[in-house]
Amino acid sequence: MTRGEKLYEGKAKIIYATDDADHHILYFKDDATAFDGTKKGTIVEKGVLNNRISTHLFEMLESKGIATHLVKKLSDREVLVKSVRIMPVEVVVRNTIAGSLAKRMGKPEGESLPFPIVEYYYKDDSLHDPMINRDHVLAFSLATAVQIDQARELALKINDILRQFFADREILLVDFKLEFGVFHDQVL
């Protein structure tokens, strides 16, 4: 599979077309950003590590029955992925009170939640990714009801798998963000 035209460049990766409309090449960059992209820098070999970690986690999720966009690793910095239509909704799963949740709710950091909380954010850097709810997703046609419900269900399944994966390594999974896309009507 050969790399074609650049389709998208974000903070951490570049996506290229291939000669197959169902597949893209994803290139991991060494760029690093902080504070909503206002602070920028480079971390040598960050892209190589992001590729290695991402590939490992996607392969592990696939082995547990979670379909992902990963097709195969191509090099230290590149993977072949399915050409998904990205839902402009970031899905955050929280297991422990920390960061913005602690601030929003006026609670001390570090307390485990009685069950995972799923939050949605509108993926738009110019608006600073505002928090939204399911009704916003539907009213603004960011995803269909079936798609956002599948994304929530997948997020909770992924949380169960990742919590155990990290607990086995004595790491507490406090929270994390997922992004979903649609490939031939399947939410990945």
Salt bridges, closest charged atoms under 4 A:
GLU9 OE1 - LYS6 NZ 2.76
GLU9 OE2 - LYS29 NZ 2.87
ASP20 OD2 - HIS23 ND1 2.73
ASP22 OD1 - HIS184 NE2 3.07
ASP30 OD1 - ARG77 NH1 2.86
ASP31 OD2 - LYS29 NZ 3.17
ASP36 OD2 - HIS128 ND1 2.26
GLU78 OE2 - ARG3 NH2 2.39
GLU90 OE2 - LYS123 NZ 3.91
GLU90 OE2 - LYS177 NZ 3.49
GLU119 OE1 - ARG94 NE 2.71
GLU119 OE2 - ARG104 NH2 2.35
ASP125 OD1 - LYS11 NZ 3.66
ASP149 OD1 - ARG134 NE 2.80
GLU153 OE2 - LYS157 NZ 3.26
ASP175 OD2 - ARG94 NH1 3.06
GLU179 OE2 - LYS123 NZ 3.32
GLU179 OE2 - LYS177 NZ 3.75
